[in-house]
């Protein structure tokens, strides 16, 4: 019988708002249960430092140029994760077998096989006195993969869990709208190792452009429920030009970074009209990616479950829905799953798979040459 681990996942996304923490019990395969989810907001000073360092790094050479600054900030980020993890461990009041530590991404370039997440696994292990799995992306990059998306194998576990309770038909599609949007086509576990594959792709911007526009043109951090965009008017000329000029990800073979996109095309628009135009731009690129994966399974209707912060942007979801006539698109919360914590649960799950030597990425998810296991395990106590 497979060992059941109690694993903690720590995830801090491109929105730079804070840390999601989840504790799950799982064998890293079919079985998992959610024990605890918590959120810890970054303080304003740390957010500002992260924004500044991310803005400074435009290529891999800058990682060396700002090495000392990055190292100091990495320690600060790790200490913040430690404090949050320690509070959560005390609240959980039970043994944790290991911690999956994603870290804070500041640079990702799949072509050069470089993905930099701030996070010192050795230090976190020393402080928490727990086994820590970190640096999840590097092995995939070494094996010819894009280093992202890594969550599809967990999305598949999630879809099977939902299917078991709500009897949804496969393929169940999952759309994750974080800073970047990615999609997964899931399969029944019984078919996964026989013939059917999990397919996954980064498809375009998620929240990154909308959030940047709102941050730079107002006192808000994001467009709550899409209300600012809803109050504006899409500039069709600017939108169509932006879509024509966008260098589409050919066949969605490349993983994406928020620096692959910018809001320059909306320059000169009002807050509301800019938000509306950028939201429609984002929705069109997401819809194109969804249509691409539909072609693999020609169905009468497609079932999409949406997770990540973008699922709360009601206007964005409406804009996506408007591009289709045979689609059900629901926040994953409708199926008794908290969509805020999918990725932190995923890295708890991926940590278990890494320890067990199970693959976390596949040729059909990250374009790696062969199924690859993931993170580095440290036990520094």
N, C-alpha and C positions, 0 to 999 in steps of 0.2 A: 504494500500500500504506500502511495506517495506521501512524503512528509508534508505536513501542514505548517507553514511558517506564519509568524506574526510579523508583518513588515510595515515600516513607516515610509511613506513617500513624501518628498519635499519638492515642490515645484514653484518656481518664480518665472513668470512669463514675460513676454516682450512689452506688456503694458507697464511694467515696472511699478506696479501698485503695491505689491507685497508677496507674501508666501502662502501658498495653499499647502496644508498638511493633512494627510490621510493615513489611517492605520487600517490595514486589511488583514484577513486571514486567508491564506491561499496555498495551493500546491504549485502555483505558477502555471497551471494548465487549465483544467475545466472548472475547478472549484474556487470560489472566493466569496467572502462576506465582508461587508463594510463595518468596521468597528467604531470609527471616529473620524470626523472631518472638522478642521479648524482653519481659520484664516488670521494672519498677522500682517497688519499694514506697515509698510516701510515708513520711516519718519521722513519728513520733507527734505532734510539735509542729505540723506542717503539717496533719495530719488534724484536730487539735483546732481550729485556726484556721478550717478549711473548715467543720467542723460548726457552729461558733459563728456564722459569717457567714450560713450557710444558714438557721439557726434564726432569725436576726434579720430576715431578709427575708421578710415575709409578703405584701407587695404591691409594685407598681411604684414607689410613692413612697419605699419604703425604699431603693431603689437610689440615689436622690439623697441621702437622709438619711445613708447610710453610704458616701458616694462616696469619701472619702479612704481609709477602711479597705479598701474594695474595690480601689482603685487600688494600694495597697501590697501587698495580697495577690495581686493579679493579676501584679505584677512577680515576686513570690516563686514563684508557680506557673509562670510562664514560664521563670524561671531553672532550676527543677527539670526542666522539659521539655527545656531546652537541654542540661543536663548529661547527661540520659539519651539524648537524640538524638545528642549528640557521641560518647558512648561507643559507641553502636550504629554510627555512621558509621565510626568507627575499626575496629571489629570486622569490618564488612562489607568494608572495604578496596576499594571500587569507587565509581564516581561515582553520586551521587544527583541526579536531575533536579529533584525538587521534594518538598515536605513538605506533607502534609495535616494541619492542626493543628485538632483539634476544640475543645480547651479544656475547662475544668471547669465544668459547668453548676451555677449556684447559684440560678437562677430561670427559670421558663418559664410564660408566660401567653399562650396562643394567641389568646384573645379580645381582649387589648390589643395583640397583635402584638409582644410583647416576649419575647425569649429571651436570657438573659445567660449567656455562657460566659466564665470567667476565662481570658485568654490574649491576649497582645500579639503579634500576627503580625508587626508591624514590628520589634519587638525580637528575636524569634526569628530572623527573616531576617537581621538585622544580625549576630547572634552566630554563626549557623551558616554564613553566607555562601551561603545557598541560597534559591531561590524558595519562598515559603510561601503556601499557600492556607488561609484561615481564614474565620470568620464564615459558616458554611455555611447557617444557617437563615434569615437575614434576608430573602433574596430570595424565598424561598417564602412567608414571612409577608406580604411586600408584595404578592404575587400572590394573596392570599386563602387561602393554605394554612395548615395547622396548625403548620408548622415541624418536624413529626415524623410518622411515622418516616422517616428519610432513607436507611436501609440497603437497602430493598427492591430497588432496581435492582442492587445488588451481590449480594443474596440470589439474584436471578435468574441472574446469572453463575455463582454458586456451584452452584445446582441443575443448571444445564446441564453444568457440569464433572463433577458427580457422576453425572449421567445418562449422560454419555459413557463413563464407566468402569464403572459398575455397572448401567446399563440400567434404572433406575427409571422407572416410568411417570409422566408429567405428568397432573394438576398435582401437583407436589411442594410440600408445605406446610412452611414454616419457622417455628418458634416460638422467639423470642429471649426468654429470661428474664434480664433485667438487673434494675435497680432497678424499672423498669416492664416489663411483658410486652407484646410486640408480635408480630404474625403477618403472614406474607406467603404469598400463593398465587402460585406461579411458573408460567411457561409456557415452552414450547420457543422458543428465539430465533427460529426460522424462522416462528413464528406471531405473535410479539410485535408486529411492525409492520404486520401484516395485519388481524387481527380480535381476537385474544385480548389481554386486559389483565392486568397484574400488579396484584393487589389487596393492600392492606396496611392494618392498623389497630393503634393502641394499644388494648389490651383490658382492662387492669387492673393491679393491683400485681404485681410479679414477686418480687424478693427484699426490697423496701424494708420491708414491715411485719415480716417474719420477722427480718430483720437488726436492725431497731430494737428489737424485743422482746428479742432475745438480748443486745444491747448494754446495754440499760437494766436488765436483770434478772440479768445474770451477768458474768463476766470475759471471756467469749468475744465475738468480733466477728460470728460467724454460726453457724448450726446445721449443723455438719459432717455431711454426708450425710443430714441430717434426723433424726439419732439422738435429739436431745432431744425433738422432736415425736413421734417414734415411741414414746418411753417414756411419753408422757402420754396423756390421755383427752380427746377432743373434748367440750366442753360444748355439747350440741345446742341447748339453749334459747338460749344467748348467740349461737351461730352463726346460727341461724335469724332471730333478731332483727336481727343485723348485716346479714344478706343482705336482709331486708325493708326496713331503713332505708337501705341503700345506694342512692344516686341513680345508677342505671345510665346509662352513656354512651349516649344514644339513637342507635341504628344505628351506634355506634362512629365517629361523625363528628368527635370531638374528640380532640386529642392530650392526653396526660396528664403530670402532674408528680407527684413523690412526695408533694407537699403536698396533693394531692387525696385522700389517704388518711391515716387515723391508727389507732392501736392502742387508743384509749380504750375500745372495747367489751370488751376483754379484761382491763380493770382488775380486780384482786382475785383473779385466777386464779394458780395456782402457775406456776413457770417452765415445767414440762413441759406442763401442761394448756393454758396460754396459747399455747405454741408449737404444740401440736397443733391448737387451735381456729383460730389465725391461719393456719396452713398449709392447713387445710381450706377456710377462707374464700378464700384466695388461689387454691387449686386450682379452686374452684367458679367464680370469676369468669373465670379463664383458660379453663376448659372451656366456659363460655357463649360466649366470644368465638370459640373454635374451632368450636363448633356453628353460629354465625352464618355463618362463611365456608364451612362445609360445604354450606350451602343453595345456594350459587352453583354447585356441582358435585355433583350427587347421584350418589355412587359406591357400589360394594359394599364398598369398604374405603378408608380414608384413610391416606396415608403422611406422617407428621410427623417432621421432623428438628429436634432441639432444640440450641440453642447458648446461649452466655452462662453466667454462673456458676451459675444456677439448675438447669442440667442435672445438676450434681453432687449436688443434693439428691434423693436416691433416694426418700425418703418423699413429697416433693412430686410427683414424676413418677408414683408409684404412685397418689396421690390423684387426679391428673388422669386417669390411665388408668381408674380405677374409675368414672368418669362416662360411659364409652363401652363399646360392645361390638363395634365394627367399626373399629378404629384400630390402626395400628402407630406407636408413638412411640419413637424411638431417639435417643440422643445422637449428634450429627453426627460425633463421633469414630469411630463405627463405619465411616464411609465415608472414613477416612484424612484427615480434616480436624480440626485442633485447634480445638475449640469455644471456647477462651479468647480467640482472636485474630480472630474474625470482624469485630468492629467496627473494630479498628485497620486490618485489611486493607481494610475498606469505605471508610474515609476516605482511604486511599492511592488507592483506585480513584476515589472521588468527586473527589479533587483533580485527577486526570487529566481526568475528564469536564468539570470546571469550566474548566480551561485550554483544552480543545478546544471549549468552548461547547456541550457536549452537556447535555441535561436530566438533573437528578438527582432531581427530584420530578415527580409526575404527578397529575392530578385523581383517579385511582383509588388513590393512595397517601397523599397529604397533603391532598386536597380543594382544591388550588390551582385557579385558573380555567383555566390552561393549563400545559403542560409547562414547567418552569422550570429554568434552570441555577442553579449554586450559589455557591460561595465566592468571596471576594475574593482576587486574586493580588497579592502584594507582592514586590518585589525590592529590598531595602534594604541594598545592599552595593556 
